[in-house]
Amino acid sequence: DHIKMCILIEVAQGHTNQQIADRLFLALDTIKWHNENIFGKLGVRNRTQAVRKAQELGLLGRDPP
C-alpha cells in the first residue's frame, strides 16, 4: 500500500508521527494507526525494529535513508 510505504520511509528518515502527519496532510491518529498496521505486517513492536526489518527486506532500497 502506497501510504504505508510513504509512512515507513518517513519513519526511517527519523520523523516524528506529528511531522509525518503534517508532511502527508493526515491526522496524527491516522499515522499512529498505520504505524501499528506496519508493525504488525513486519512482525515488530517499535519504529526501530520496523526500520531494521524493512531494510533487511529491501523495502527501503539499498542504503539506509
N, CA, C and O atoms as CSV, one atom per row, in Angstrom:
chain,resi,resn,atom,element,x,y,z
A,1,ASP,N,N,0.849,-1.185,0.000
A,1,ASP,CA,C,0.000,0.000,0.000
A,1,ASP,C,C,0.892,1.245,0.000
A,1,ASP,O,O,1.818,1.354,0.804
A,2,HIS,N,N,0.612,2.151,-0.880
A,2,HIS,CA,C,1.447,3.323,-1.112
A,2,HIS,C,C,1.598,4.194,0.138
A,2,HIS,O,O,2.707,4.620,0.460
A,3,ILE,N,N,0.517,4.457,0.830
A,3,ILE,CA,C,0.587,5.338,2.004
A,3,ILE,C,C,1.440,4.712,3.102
A,3,ILE,O,O,2.179,5.416,3.790
A,4,LYS,N,N,1.343,3.403,3.270
A,4,LYS,CA,C,2.152,2.725,4.285
A,4,LYS,C,C,3.639,2.830,3.956
A,4,LYS,O,O,4.465,3.019,4.849
A,5,MET,N,N,3.978,2.708,2.678
A,5,MET,CA,C,5.379,2.849,2.283
A,5,MET,C,C,5.861,4.272,2.517
A,5,MET,O,O,6.986,4.478,2.972
A,6,CYS,N,N,5.030,5.246,2.213
A,6,CYS,CA,C,5.396,6.639,2.460
A,6,CYS,C,C,5.655,6.858,3.949
A,6,CYS,O,O,6.630,7.510,4.325
A,7,ILE,N,N,4.797,6.322,4.777
A,7,ILE,CA,C,4.961,6.476,6.221
A,7,ILE,C,C,6.210,5.752,6.689
A,7,ILE,O,O,6.964,6.289,7.501
A,8,LEU,N,N,6.444,4.555,6.199
A,8,LEU,CA,C,7.631,3.798,6.587
A,8,LEU,C,C,8.904,4.547,6.209
A,8,LEU,O,O,9.859,4.572,6.985
A,9,ILE,N,N,8.927,5.144,5.048
A,9,ILE,CA,C,10.090,5.932,4.620
A,9,ILE,C,C,10.277,7.130,5.544
A,9,ILE,O,O,11.401,7.443,5.939
A,10,GLU,N,N,9.198,7.791,5.885
A,10,GLU,CA,C,9.271,8.934,6.803
A,10,GLU,C,C,9.798,8.496,8.173
A,10,GLU,O,O,10.618,9.188,8.775
A,11,VAL,N,N,9.331,7.361,8.655
A,11,VAL,CA,C,9.811,6.821,9.937
A,11,VAL,C,C,11.309,6.551,9.836
A,11,VAL,O,O,12.067,6.896,10.742
A,12,ALA,N,N,11.732,5.937,8.736
A,12,ALA,CA,C,13.148,5.612,8.539
A,12,ALA,C,C,14.009,6.865,8.502
A,12,ALA,O,O,15.178,6.829,8.885
A,13,GLN,N,N,13.440,7.963,8.046
A,13,GLN,CA,C,14.170,9.222,7.998
A,13,GLN,C,C,14.210,9.916,9.353
A,13,GLN,O,O,14.824,10.974,9.497
A,14,GLY,N,N,13.556,9.321,10.344
A,14,GLY,CA,C,13.616,9.851,11.699
A,14,GLY,C,C,12.558,10.874,12.051
A,14,GLY,O,O,12.661,11.541,13.080
A,15,HIS,N,N,11.541,11.009,11.213
A,15,HIS,CA,C,10.484,11.974,11.505
A,15,HIS,C,C,9.547,11.458,12.590
A,15,HIS,O,O,9.296,10.257,12.691
A,16,THR,N,N,9.043,12.366,13.387
A,16,THR,CA,C,8.063,12.012,14.416
A,16,THR,C,C,6.717,11.764,13.755
A,16,THR,O,O,6.504,12.117,12.595
A,17,ASN,N,N,5.809,11.150,14.512
A,17,ASN,CA,C,4.464,10.927,13.982
A,17,ASN,C,C,3.809,12.251,13.603
A,17,ASN,O,O,3.145,12.342,12.570
A,18,GLN,N,N,3.993,13.273,14.429
A,18,GLN,CA,C,3.386,14.574,14.124
A,18,GLN,C,C,3.978,15.170,12.858
A,18,GLN,O,O,3.249,15.729,12.038
A,19,GLN,N,N,5.280,15.059,12.687
A,19,GLN,CA,C,5.917,15.564,11.469
A,19,GLN,C,C,5.398,14.829,10.233
A,19,GLN,O,O,5.145,15.438,9.194
A,20,ILE,N,N,5.247,13.523,10.363
A,20,ILE,CA,C,4.732,12.722,9.246
A,20,ILE,C,C,3.308,13.147,8.918
A,20,ILE,O,O,2.955,13.322,7.752
A,21,ALA,N,N,2.498,13.310,9.951
A,21,ALA,CA,C,1.111,13.741,9.742
A,21,ALA,C,C,1.066,15.078,9.013
A,21,ALA,O,O,0.285,15.260,8.078
A,22,ASP,N,N,1.901,16.001,9.443
A,22,ASP,CA,C,1.932,17.321,8.806
A,22,ASP,C,C,2.406,17.233,7.364
A,22,ASP,O,O,1.838,17.881,6.485
A,23,ARG,N,N,3.435,16.442,7.110
A,23,ARG,CA,C,4.013,16.327,5.769
A,23,ARG,C,C,3.057,15.637,4.793
A,23,ARG,O,O,3.022,15.968,3.608
A,24,LEU,N,N,2.276,14.664,5.308
A,24,LEU,CA,C,1.382,13.901,4.436
A,24,LEU,C,C,-0.066,14.392,4.490
A,24,LEU,O,O,-0.951,13.824,3.850
A,25,PHE,N,N,-0.290,15.462,5.268
A,25,PHE,CA,C,-1.630,16.031,5.404
A,25,PHE,C,C,-2.642,15.000,5.908
A,25,PHE,O,O,-3.753,14.884,5.389
A,26,LEU,N,N,-2.226,14.259,6.931
A,26,LEU,CA,C,-3.094,13.261,7.557
A,26,LEU,C,C,-3.199,13.555,9.047
A,26,LEU,O,O,-2.363,14.261,9.611
A,27,ALA,N,N,-4.223,13.012,9.674
A,27,ALA,CA,C,-4.384,13.179,11.119
A,27,ALA,C,C,-3.337,12.353,11.862
A,27,ALA,O,O,-2.914,11.299,11.385
A,28,LEU,N,N,-2.927,12.833,13.017
A,28,LEU,CA,C,-1.949,12.131,13.831
A,28,LEU,C,C,-2.435,10.717,14.159
A,28,LEU,O,O,-1.655,9.767,14.091
A,29,ASP,N,N,-3.705,10.571,14.511
A,29,ASP,CA,C,-4.245,9.246,14.816
A,29,ASP,C,C,-4.164,8.309,13.608
A,29,ASP,O,O,-3.989,7.101,13.771
A,30,THR,N,N,-4.290,8.852,12.414
A,30,THR,CA,C,-4.178,8.041,11.199
A,30,THR,C,C,-2.755,7.508,11.055
A,30,THR,O,O,-2.560,6.346,10.700
A,31,ILE,N,N,-1.773,8.346,11.326
A,31,ILE,CA,C,-0.374,7.921,11.252
A,31,ILE,C,C,-0.117,6.831,12.276
A,31,ILE,O,O,0.516,5.821,11.969
A,32,LYS,N,N,-0.603,7.031,13.484
A,32,LYS,CA,C,-0.408,6.030,14.539
A,32,LYS,C,C,-1.058,4.704,14.150
A,32,LYS,O,O,-0.483,3.640,14.377
A,33,TRP,N,N,-2.247,4.764,13.568
A,33,TRP,CA,C,-2.943,3.546,13.138
A,33,TRP,C,C,-2.131,2.829,12.066
A,33,TRP,O,O,-1.954,1.612,12.123
A,34,HIS,N,N,-1.641,3.584,11.096
A,34,HIS,CA,C,-0.834,2.978,10.029
A,34,HIS,C,C,0.453,2.383,10.596
A,34,HIS,O,O,0.872,1.304,10.175
A,35,ASN,N,N,1.086,3.078,11.550
A,35,ASN,CA,C,2.301,2.539,12.167
A,35,ASN,C,C,2.024,1.187,12.805
A,35,ASN,O,O,2.790,0.244,12.607
A,36,GLU,N,N,0.959,1.079,13.557
A,36,GLU,CA,C,0.617,-0.196,14.201
A,36,GLU,C,C,0.375,-1.275,13.153
A,36,GLU,O,O,0.771,-2.426,13.337
A,37,ASN,N,N,-0.271,-0.906,12.063
A,37,ASN,CA,C,-0.523,-1.840,10.975
A,37,ASN,C,C,0.795,-2.289,10.343
A,37,ASN,O,O,0.984,-3.475,10.071
A,38,ILE,N,N,1.697,-1.347,10.113
A,38,ILE,CA,C,3.022,-1.651,9.545
A,38,ILE,C,C,3.781,-2.576,10.486
A,38,ILE,O,O,4.358,-3.571,10.046
A,39,PHE,N,N,3.784,-2.257,11.774
A,39,PHE,CA,C,4.494,-3.086,12.755
A,39,PHE,C,C,3.963,-4.519,12.712
A,39,PHE,O,O,4.737,-5.475,12.746
A,40,GLY,N,N,2.646,-4.659,12.638
A,40,GLY,CA,C,2.043,-5.986,12.583
A,40,GLY,C,C,2.462,-6.756,11.347
A,40,GLY,O,O,2.795,-7.939,11.426
A,41,LYS,N,N,2.444,-6.089,10.214
A,41,LYS,CA,C,2.821,-6.754,8.965
A,41,LYS,C,C,4.285,-7.166,8.957
A,41,LYS,O,O,4.646,-8.191,8.379
A,42,LEU,N,N,5.128,-6.359,9.603
A,42,LEU,CA,C,6.556,-6.672,9.658
A,42,LEU,C,C,6.906,-7.592,10.826
A,42,LEU,O,O,8.022,-8.106,10.902
A,43,GLY,N,N,5.956,-7.797,11.732
A,43,GLY,CA,C,6.205,-8.652,12.892
A,43,GLY,C,C,7.156,-8.023,13.898
A,43,GLY,O,O,7.989,-8.706,14.493
A,44,VAL,N,N,7.021,-6.701,14.083
A,44,VAL,CA,C,7.888,-5.971,15.006
A,44,VAL,C,C,7.039,-5.203,16.013
A,44,VAL,O,O,5.814,-5.142,15.907
A,45,ARG,N,N,7.739,-4.609,17.010
A,45,ARG,CA,C,7.000,-3.910,18.064
A,45,ARG,C,C,7.271,-2.420,18.150
A,45,ARG,O,O,6.591,-1.716,18.897
A,46,ASN,N,N,8.252,-1.920,17.402
A,46,ASN,CA,C,8.538,-0.491,17.502
A,46,ASN,C,C,9.146,0.032,16.204
A,46,ASN,O,O,9.410,-0.720,15.266
A,47,ARG,N,N,9.360,1.348,16.184
A,47,ARG,CA,C,9.846,2.031,14.985
A,47,ARG,C,C,11.236,1.538,14.575
A,47,ARG,O,O,11.488,1.286,13.397
A,48,THR,N,N,12.127,1.403,15.544
A,48,THR,CA,C,13.488,0.971,15.255
A,48,THR,C,C,13.492,-0.407,14.613
A,48,THR,O,O,14.170,-0.630,13.611
A,49,GLN,N,N,12.732,-1.332,15.194
A,49,GLN,CA,C,12.642,-2.678,14.642
A,49,GLN,C,C,12.010,-2.647,13.252
A,49,GLN,O,O,12.415,-3.402,12.367
A,50,ALA,N,N,11.026,-1.784,13.060
A,50,ALA,CA,C,10.357,-1.696,11.757
A,50,ALA,C,C,11.332,-1.250,10.674
A,50,ALA,O,O,11.341,-1.801,9.573
A,51,VAL,N,N,12.150,-0.253,10.988
A,51,VAL,CA,C,13.122,0.237,10.001
A,51,VAL,C,C,14.150,-0.841,9.698
A,51,VAL,O,O,14.488,-1.081,8.539
A,52,ARG,N,N,14.644,-1.489,10.745
A,52,ARG,CA,C,15.645,-2.552,10.554
A,52,ARG,C,C,15.076,-3.675,9.691
A,52,ARG,O,O,15.734,-4.137,8.758
A,53,LYS,N,N,13.868,-4.111,9.996
A,53,LYS,CA,C,13.237,-5.194,9.242
A,53,LYS,C,C,12.973,-4.780,7.796
A,53,LYS,O,O,13.187,-5.566,6.873
A,54,ALA,N,N,12.513,-3.556,7.601
A,54,ALA,CA,C,12.253,-3.063,6.248
A,54,ALA,C,C,13.547,-3.012,5.438
A,54,ALA,O,O,13.548,-3.314,4.245
A,55,GLN,N,N,14.646,-2.630,6.086
A,55,GLN,CA,C,15.938,-2.620,5.398
A,55,GLN,C,C,16.361,-4.038,5.026
A,55,GLN,O,O,16.837,-4.284,3.918
A,56,GLU,N,N,16.182,-4.966,5.966
A,56,GLU,CA,C,16.533,-6.367,5.702
A,56,GLU,C,C,15.739,-6.919,4.527
A,56,GLU,O,O,16.261,-7.705,3.736
A,57,LEU,N,N,14.481,-6.510,4.409
A,57,LEU,CA,C,13.618,-6.985,3.337
A,57,LEU,C,C,13.794,-6.215,2.038
A,57,LEU,O,O,13.183,-6.550,1.024
A,58,GLY,N,N,14.627,-5.190,2.069
A,58,GLY,CA,C,14.867,-4.395,0.872
A,58,GLY,C,C,13.740,-3.445,0.524
A,58,GLY,O,O,13.630,-3.000,-0.618
A,59,LEU,N,N,12.907,-3.133,1.490
A,59,LEU,CA,C,11.775,-2.251,1.237
A,59,LEU,C,C,12.178,-0.790,1.146
A,59,LEU,O,O,11.441,0.027,0.594
A,60,LEU,N,N,13.338,-0.457,1.682
A,60,LEU,CA,C,13.773,0.941,1.710
A,60,LEU,C,C,14.917,1.207,0.751
A,60,LEU,O,O,15.547,2.262,0.818
A,61,GLY,N,N,15.192,0.281,-0.129
A,61,GLY,CA,C,16.315,0.440,-1.048
A,61,GLY,C,C,17.577,-0.132,-0.430
A,61,GLY,O,O,17.534,-0.762,0.627
A,62,ARG,N,N,18.684,0.088,-1.086
A,62,ARG,CA,C,19.942,-0.492,-0.654
A,62,ARG,C,C,20.538,0.178,0.565
A,62,ARG,O,O,20.983,-0.491,1.498
A,63,ASP,N,N,20.544,1.509,0.556
A,63,ASP,CA,C,21.188,2.250,1.626
A,63,ASP,C,C,20.153,2.768,2.600
A,63,ASP,O,O,19.054,3.144,2.193
A,64,PRO,N,N,20.486,2.795,3.887
A,64,PRO,CA,C,19.550,3.387,4.847
A,64,PRO,C,C,19.334,4.848,4.513
A,64,PRO,O,O,20.255,5.522,4.052
A,65,PRO,N,N,18.133,5.345,4.740
A,65,PRO,CA,C,17.837,6.748,4.417
A,65,PRO,C,C,18.575,7.699,5.336
A,65,PRO,O,O,18.439,8.915,5.203
